[in-house]
Amino acid sequence: MALTALDPSTALVLIDLQHGITALPTVPYTTPEVVARSVELADAFRAHGAPVVLVRVTAAADGSDAVPGRTEAPRHSGGLPEGWDVIVGDLAGHPGDITVTKRNWGAFHGTDLDLQLRRRGVTQIVLAGIATSIGVESTARAAHEHGYHVTLATDAMADMDLEAHRNSVERIFPRLGETGTTAEILELLAKTRA
């Protein structure tokens, strides 16, 4: 579905744009491209008085808060480097932003994201970040299930696997909401907030 509307109360939710994640190689966009587009979106949302949510993922050094359950994928062992979970400088440091810390793929489970959004009357979220098929998709699914209108900034997200990114953008996201480019979202934001 093409991008058609932004509700009067729309928030920008940026997933895992932190030092440890943005250090990974991504496709089809590089992490500097994703961060730059996310900064454009965040600046515009702030200028219009709309909420900006910065989601970061972290874990206890001893792994005690890791998601349980057996998987076929290998688990990270050992501690994470200092500063791994710090939001990148281009996005950090804005006092009105909301920071949500998660320990799962998605930003809703085990966090106060839904509470923070509902207290502000938010009915729609615009999502971007890394990784498309993990944190972004998990958050989009939960947002849809929570009844939010979901818009996905498809050129402000990237993945470590091109096919996983494409699957999310082409097959999953159209079932969860609307998609658009950063430029399209910024244009619609300017039109609806003038």
HELIX and SHEET records of a PDB file:
HELIX    1   1 HIS A   19  THR A   22  1                                   4    
HELIX    2   2 THR A   31  ALA A   47  1                                  17    
HELIX    3   3 LEU A  113  ARG A  119  1                                   7    
HELIX    4   4 THR A  132  VAL A  136  3                                   5    
HELIX    5   5 GLU A  137  GLU A  145  1                                   9    
HELIX    6   6 LEU A  162  ASN A  167  1                                   6    
HELIX    7   7 SER A  168  ILE A  172  3                                   5    
HELIX    8   8 PHE A  173  LEU A  176  1                                   4    
HELIX    9   9 THR A  182  THR A  192  1                                  11    
SHEET    1   A 6 ILE A  98  LYS A 102  0                                        
SHEET    2   A 6 VAL A  52  VAL A  57  1                                        
SHEET    3   A 6 THR A  10  ILE A  15  1                                        
SHEET    4   A 6 GLN A 124  ILE A 130  1                                        
SHEET    5   A 6 HIS A 149  ALA A 158  1                                        
SHEET    6   A 6 GLU A 178  GLY A 180  1                                        
END                                                                             
